[in-house]
């Protein structure tokens, strides 16, 4: 399925700012629609909103080439849009429709579309980390220069495969970028209750690779450190661990606890979208009218996607066992 969202390869600064803002609003309105559709009973399971974390995935993916690879968590809708996935196909996947990214068989937590460099979201905490390491190892063996990015949360940094992957990636200088989106809570456990160090990025030192801490709500700051890490990986100098500090506004998922009024208030203060909008206006890349128009267009695009997905057919029963084995 072609990607309708991928920006031009090298647009001028004004278009870059506008495109980034459009994608930020696409993620925000997509997640709001996903929550609404879940509340209406249009799909089962659960969904994990990426609201208030929009800047991180967009900034990291903007530093990549189309031939690079992205893996994400079950909170992966933002990464999917950042990678270039089609919003209509994403909504259809939520609803289990035949026109979905995975023909309706993956659902919210298993978005995948190799054509848009998204090699999958993973419902298993930290499951994508060793997978990303394996892809990076294959790239190294094949002599390619592609870079693999694994997005994961603060909770995943306490899993054993995280440490194993860091060790092997550093040992073999794999072209891997590990991006921990520290939104402070692993469901309802605050990260300070689970870490023996002040920052997750500090853990990189024990494996001999760079660990960088960055404000995950600052698009430019994230892009700068991601671009340096990608360049380092592509040059054969090995992996980098980036800890992007964010604030989770919503509950852990549509059916789980973990939210708080304190967190919601902090989100309003750190929301990356008005922050980026203010910067773009101050730079002269946009004015307030253009920014509002971009927001409206993104919202309209998501609503069109919702209408199309609702109207789309479910897979036939004969498709139940198709694609089970590859």
C-alpha positions in Angstrom: 0.0 0.0 0.0 1.5 3.3 -1.0 2.2 5.9 1.7 0.2 9.1 1.4 2.0 10.7 4.3 5.6 10.7 3.5 7.1 14.2 3.0 9.2 15.2 0.0 12.8 14.1 0.3 14.3 17.5 0.9 11.6 20.3 1.1 12.5 23.9 2.1 12.5 24.8 5.7 8.9 26.3 5.6 7.5 23.0 4.2 9.5 21.0 6.7 8.0 22.8 9.6 4.5 22.6 8.1 4.9 18.9 7.4 6.1 18.2 10.9 3.2 20.1 12.5 0.8 18.2 10.2 2.1 14.9 11.3 2.0 15.9 14.9 -1.7 16.7 14.6 -2.2 13.5 12.6 -0.9 11.5 15.5 -2.9 13.5 18.0 -6.2 13.3 16.1 -5.6 9.6 15.2 -5.2 8.7 18.9 -8.2 10.7 19.9 -10.2 8.9 17.2 -8.8 5.5 18.3 -10.0 6.2 21.9 -13.4 7.3 20.7 -13.8 4.3 18.4 -12.8 2.0 21.3 -15.4 3.6 23.5 -18.0 3.0 20.9 -17.2 -0.7 20.9 -16.0 -0.8 17.3 -13.0 -2.9 18.2 -11.8 -5.1 21.1 -8.6 -5.7 22.9 -7.1 -2.4 23.9 -5.2 0.6 22.6 -2.3 2.6 24.0 -2.4 6.3 23.1 0.8 8.1 22.0 -0.7 11.5 23.0 1.9 14.0 24.2 4.8 12.0 22.8 4.4 13.1 19.2 7.7 14.9 18.9 9.9 11.9 19.7 9.0 9.4 16.9 8.7 12.2 14.3 12.1 13.6 15.1 13.8 10.3 15.1 12.2 9.1 11.9 13.0 12.4 10.2 16.7 11.5 10.7 16.3 8.2 8.8 16.4 7.1 5.2 13.6 5.2 3.5 15.8 2.1 3.5 16.2 2.2 7.3 14.0 0.1 9.6 11.7 1.0 12.5 10.3 -1.2 15.3 8.0 0.0 18.0 6.0 -1.0 21.1 2.3 -1.6 21.5 2.1 2.2 21.9 3.2 2.4 18.3 0.7 4.4 16.4 2.9 7.5 16.5 5.9 5.6 15.1 3.7 4.2 12.3 2.7 7.6 11.2 6.2 8.9 11.6 7.5 6.0 9.4 5.0 7.0 6.7 2.1 4.5 7.1 -1.2 5.4 5.6 -3.7 6.7 8.1 -6.8 5.2 6.5 -5.1 1.7 6.5 -4.2 2.3 10.1 -7.8 3.0 11.2 -9.0 0.0 9.2 -6.5 -2.2 11.0 -7.8 -1.0 14.3 -11.3 -2.0 13.3 -10.1 -5.4 11.9 -11.0 -4.5 8.3 -9.6 -6.2 5.2 -8.1 -2.9 4.0 -6.0 -2.6 7.2 -2.2 -2.5 7.3 -2.2 -6.2 8.2 -5.5 -7.1 6.6 -7.2 -6.6 9.9 -5.4 -9.4 11.7 -2.9 -7.3 13.8 -5.0 -4.7 15.5 -3.8 -1.8 17.6 -0.7 -3.4 19.0 0.7 -5.1 15.9 0.8 -2.5 13.2 3.3 -3.5 10.6 4.1 -2.4 7.0 7.5 -3.3 5.6 6.9 -1.0 2.6 6.9 1.9 4.9 10.0 0.6 6.8 7.8 -0.3 9.8 8.9 -3.8 10.7 6.3 -4.1 13.4 4.9 -3.0 16.7 5.2 -5.6 19.5 2.7 -6.3 22.3 5.4 -8.1 24.3 7.3 -5.6 26.5 10.8 -5.3 25.1 10.1 -8.0 22.4 11.1 -5.6 19.6 14.5 -4.9 21.1 16.3 -8.2 20.3 14.4 -8.3 16.9 15.9 -4.9 16.1 19.3 -6.2 17.1 18.9 -9.2 14.8 18.0 -6.9 11.9 21.0 -4.7 12.6 23.2 -7.8 12.7 21.8 -9.0 9.3 22.6 -5.5 7.9 26.2 -5.8 9.2 26.6 -9.3 7.8 25.3 -8.2 4.4 27.5 -5.2 4.3 24.7 -2.7 4.0 24.5 0.8 5.5 20.9 0.8 6.8 20.2 1.7 10.4 17.6 0.0 12.6 15.7 1.9 15.3 13.9 0.3 18.2 11.4 2.4 20.2 10.6 1.2 23.7 9.4 2.4 27.1 11.0 2.8 30.4 9.6 -0.4 31.7 11.3 -2.4 28.8 14.6 -1.1 30.0 14.3 -3.4 33.0 13.9 -6.5 30.9 16.8 -8.9 30.4 16.8 -8.8 26.6 17.5 -5.1 26.7 20.8 -5.7 28.4 21.7 -8.7 26.2 21.0 -6.6 23.1 23.0 -3.7 24.3 25.9 -5.9 25.0 25.9 -7.7 21.6 25.2 -4.5 19.7 28.1 -2.7 21.3 30.4 -5.8 21.0 29.7 -6.1 17.2 29.2 -2.4 16.6 25.8 -2.9 15.1 24.0 -0.1 13.2 21.3 0.2 15.9 19.6 3.1 17.6 17.8 2.3 20.8 15.2 5.0 21.7 13.7 4.8 25.2 10.6 6.9 25.4 10.5 7.5 29.1 7.0 8.6 29.8 7.6 8.0 33.5 5.2 5.1 34.0 5.3 1.4 33.3 1.5 1.0 33.6 1.3 2.6 37.1 4.8 2.1 38.4 6.9 5.3 38.3 10.3 4.8 36.8 12.1 6.0 39.9 10.7 3.0 41.7 12.2 0.5 39.2 15.6 2.1 38.3 18.8 1.9 40.4 20.3 4.8 38.4 19.0 8.4 37.9 18.6 8.0 34.2 18.0 5.1 31.8 20.6 6.6 29.5 23.2 6.0 32.3 22.9 2.3 31.7 24.7 2.6 28.4 28.0 3.2 30.2 28.1 -0.4 31.4 28.1 -1.6 27.9 30.6 0.8 26.3 28.2 2.8 24.1 27.0 6.4 24.3 23.9 7.2 26.4 22.1 10.5 25.7 19.3 12.1 27.7 17.1 14.5 25.8 13.8 16.4 26.2 11.4 14.2 24.3 8.9 17.0 23.9 11.5 19.2 22.0 11.4 18.1 18.3 14.6 19.9 17.4 16.6 18.5 20.4 15.5 15.0 19.6 16.3 15.3 15.9 19.8 16.6 16.6 20.8 13.7 18.9 19.0 11.2 16.6 20.8 12.5 13.6 24.2 12.2 15.3 23.4 8.7 16.5 22.2 7.6 13.0 25.4 9.0 11.4 27.5 7.2 14.0 25.7 3.9 13.4 25.9 4.3 9.6 29.6 5.0 9.8 30.1 1.6 11.5 30.8 3.1 15.0 28.0 1.1 16.7 24.8 1.7 18.6 23.5 4.6 20.8 21.0 4.6 23.6 18.8 7.7 23.6 16.5 8.4 26.5 13.7 10.8 25.4 12.0 12.2 28.5 8.3 12.6 28.0 5.1 12.8 30.1 2.3 10.4 29.6 -1.0 12.2 29.8 -3.5 9.4 29.3 -4.0 6.2 31.2 -1.7 3.3 30.2 -4.3 2.0 27.9 -8.0 2.2 27.2 -8.7 -0.4 29.8 -5.9 0.1 32.4 -5.0 2.4 35.2 -2.0 4.6 35.6 -3.2 8.2 34.9 -3.4 11.1 37.3 -4.7 14.6 37.4 -1.1 15.7 38.2 0.2 14.0 35.0 -2.6 15.7 32.9 -1.6 19.1 34.2 2.1 18.5 33.5 1.2 17.3 30.0 -0.6 20.6 29.3 2.6 22.4 30.3 4.9 20.2 28.2 2.6 19.4 25.2 5.0 19.3 22.2 2.5 20.5 19.7 1.9 24.1 20.9 5.6 24.3 21.8 6.5 23.4 18.2 3.8 25.6 16.8 5.1 28.6 18.8 8.6 28.0 17.5 7.6 27.7 13.9 5.7 30.9 14.1 8.6 32.7 15.8 10.9 31.5 13.0 8.5 32.9 10.4 8.0 29.4 8.9 4.3 29.6 9.7 1.7 32.1 10.9 -1.2 31.4 13.3 -3.7 31.1 10.4 -1.5 28.5 8.6 -1.0 26.6 11.9 -4.7 26.4 12.5 -5.3 25.4 8.9 -2.8 22.6 9.2 -4.6 21.4 12.4 -8.0 21.4 10.7 -6.7 19.6 7.6 -5.1 16.9 9.8 -8.3 16.4 11.7 -10.3 16.2 8.5 -7.9 13.6 7.1 -8.3 11.4 10.2 -12.1 11.8 10.1 -12.1 10.8 6.4 -10.0 7.8 7.4 -12.5 6.8 10.1 -15.4 7.0 7.7 -13.7 4.9 5.1 -12.6 2.3 7.7 -16.1 2.0 9.1 -17.5 1.5 5.7 -14.8 -1.0 4.7 -15.6 -4.8 4.7 -14.3 -7.3 7.2 -12.1 -10.1 5.9 -14.0 -13.1 4.7 -14.0 -16.2 6.9 -11.9 -17.9 4.2 -9.0 -15.6 5.2 -8.9 -16.9 8.7 -5.9 -19.2 8.1 -4.2 -17.2 5.4 -0.8 -15.6 6.2 -0.6 -17.6 9.4 2.8 -19.1 8.3 5.3 -17.4 6.1 
